[in-house]
Amino acid sequence: MAAITQNPTLRDFWFRLSKSQFFVGSLLFHLLLVIFFGGKAIFDNITQDPDMIATEAGQFVSSDNSPAAPAPPAQPQQSKPQFNVTPTQSASAPAGLTAITSSTSSPTSFSMPTTMTMAPSRSNTLSTIESVPVTMPTTSSSTALSKESKAAIAGFTSGWAQPGGGGGGSLKSRKFKFTAYIAKYSGGDWAATVSKTGEKIIGGSLPNLLYVMKTQSQDKIEATAEAEAIDLASDKMFAVKPPFIFFTGHRDFVLTPKEVENLQRYIRLGGCVWGDSSLPGQRSRFDIAFRREMKRVIPDLDKQFEPLPLDHDLFTKTYYKEIVNVPPGINGYREPVYALKYNGEVAVLYTANDYGDMWQIGLDARWQVDMRTDKNGRLIALNSAIWDNRENYFRGVTPEKVADTFRFGTNVVIHLLTRWEDKVRGVGTL
């Protein structure tokens, strides 16, 4: 301040500045504006546009027409630790697990399962499934059949085709007589597509199919319209000799060892398990359980469920020749027909399209919806819940499509009745 007072020029400038407070305030304000906006412009100028921008499709493209930047120099490849799978030696490790150890100087060991499976949670874990002795003999050829086996199959199947029918001619000219049963198995809901009073089945899927077969064949296909339930743990199946046992449901289930053993013997005698899922499509609870349990019945590692091709006898040697493909089931599901074979013939047949619920829409002799009622006014062959909701929850349920599933079901039954005839002809009563 002393320097200012001694210099006349500075003293005069300071005097004028002190008298002009408005000018000083304005100068400082503009100086701040210049600093702020000038700095932002300089920063924006320095900041570069991005090299790549994202499109709506999630792809990256160049933001301008400038040449692409050169690729970064390759980084030297770092050596990765090698891992070796060796059995664990610890007695506390669970069975079936292996330890993975590193070959580096400071290895870290950990355990992991050798296999992983994706399956819905279930109350009965696989650890509760009791093992069953394998009683299904294997053969070097899938079509080999010993004399003893031929005789046993001939004796079990001889009553299905009426004498005098012969093996030739049109299937519609032949006569058949058989009993049909619904499997009553442990767990699950075996009566999912039928109505019953106590243990007596009074209507639903299989009864409707048998009634349509009998009516449309003009009694040439003779079967009791009211199917019965058969306990798989009993020996009744060996007395009544059904050509197939109908297996259905929505839920998970586990067969008992006795049920598995009986089904093995039944298949060796020429019978067939016909599974029809009430939850159409793959990976449902029933689908997983049925495939798993049938592999307990036929445990051969070289025999797996396989789709039947359209040149199989099921589609070529048919009762209704107009059915040359798999008809759609509930909601339009059209899975192939799957099968497990024994001695070259279908032993387990599986339809995953829910034909059972389609067959709850009974048809009369004119292939129209069956509206008959009993003495109490109740519909005999029609599940009104499915029919009334056919445009909402149960799509694809029309009289024409239902009729095709009945024709297809008839073709399946006739195939199961006749599939052994050529192989055991001349043995026993055939």
Stockholm file with secondary structure:
# STOCKHOLM 1.0

chainA/1-430         MAAITQNPTLRDFWFRLSKSQFFVGSLLFHLLLVIFFGGKAIFDNITQDPDMIATEAGQFVSSDNSPAAPAPPAQPQQSKPQFNVTPTQSASAPAGLTAITSSTSSPTSFSMPTTMTMAPSRSNTLSTIESVPVTMPTTSSSTALSKESKAAIAGFTSGWAQPGGGGGGSLKSRKFKFTAYIAKYSGGDWAATVSKTGEKIIGGSLPNLLYVMKTQSQDKIEATAEAEAIDLASDKMFAVKPPFIFFTGHRDFVLTPKEVENLQRYIRLGGCVWGDSSLPGQRSRFDIAFRREMKRVIPDLDKQFEPLPLDHDLFTKTYYKEIVNVPPGINGYREPVYALKYNGEVAVLYTANDYGDMWQIGLDARWQVDMRTDKNGRLIALNSAIWDNRENYFRGVTPEKVADTFRFGTNVVIHLLTRWEDKVRGVGTL
#=GR chainA/1-430 SS CHHHHHCHHHHHHHHHHHHCHHHHHHHHHHHHHHHHHHHHHHHHHHSCCCSEEECTTSCEEESSSSCCCCCCCCCCCCCCCCEEEEECCCTTSCTTEEEEEESSSSCCCEEEESCCCCCCCCSSCGGGSCCCCCCSCCCSSTTCCCHHHHHHHHHHHTTTBCTTCCSSSCGGGSCEEECCEEEECSSSCTTTTEEEETTEEEEEHHHHHHHHHHHHTTTSEEECSSCEEEETTSSHHHHHCCSCEEEEESSCCCCCHHHHHHHHHHHHTTCCEEEEESSCSSSSHHHHHHHHHHHHHSCCTTCCCEECCTTSHHHHSCSSTTCCSCCCCGGGCCCCEEEEEETTEEEEEEECSCHHHHTTBCBCTTSSBCCCBCTTSCBSSBCHHHHHTTTTTSTTCCHHHHHHHHHHHHHHHHHHHHTTHHHHTTSTTC
#=GC SS_cons         CHHHHHCHHHHHHHHHHHHCHHHHHHHHHHHHHHHHHHHHHHHHHHSCCCSEEECTTSCEEESSSSCCCCCCCCCCCCCCCCEEEEECCCTTSCTTEEEEEESSSSCCCEEEESCCCCCCCCSSCGGGSCCCCCCSCCCSSTTCCCHHHHHHHHHHHTTTBCTTCCSSSCGGGSCEEECCEEEECSSSCTTTTEEEETTEEEEEHHHHHHHHHHHHTTTSEEECSSCEEEETTSSHHHHHCCSCEEEEESSCCCCCHHHHHHHHHHHHTTCCEEEEESSCSSSSHHHHHHHHHHHHHSCCTTCCCEECCTTSHHHHSCSSTTCCSCCCCGGGCCCCEEEEEETTEEEEEEECSCHHHHTTBCBCTTSSBCCCBCTTSCBSSBCHHHHHTTTTTSTTCCHHHHHHHHHHHHHHHHHHHHTTHHHHTTSTTC
//
